[in-house]
């Protein structure tokens, strides 16, 4: 990941953690389980792919959380819910993927190099089950634009 992207990612994640985690009582956090994997595109490691975990039953209304990840230069990712790399709460998920390009002028992510092929939960074939206390390695997921 380029230094510029790393800075942007850390700034964004810090803000996200503050918003999600600033309830003053972290004992209310759900259990999280490490979930890792590698994303390749046409067999090559893909840096900057955004991975989103969509709960099968929809968002938990009593204790809402979001679980996301972004790949590094080797295509590796680790799911994050409350803090970087802490994992995902136990449950069933559908994964979606997008690969935006960083606009260095606006410092915003734009477009999708995967052409929207993997960004709809209803169309995704990537379903996982995260079990309590069982770290999950998803191996390599190869995407084709």
Secondary structure, DSSP 8 states (H G I E B T S, - for coil): --HHHHHHHHHHHHHHHHHHH-SS-GGG----B-EEEEEEETTEE-TT-EEEEEETT---SSS---EEEE--TTSEEE-BSSSTT--B-SEEEEEEEE--EEETTTTEEES-TTTTTT--GGG---EEEE-TT--EEEEEEEE--
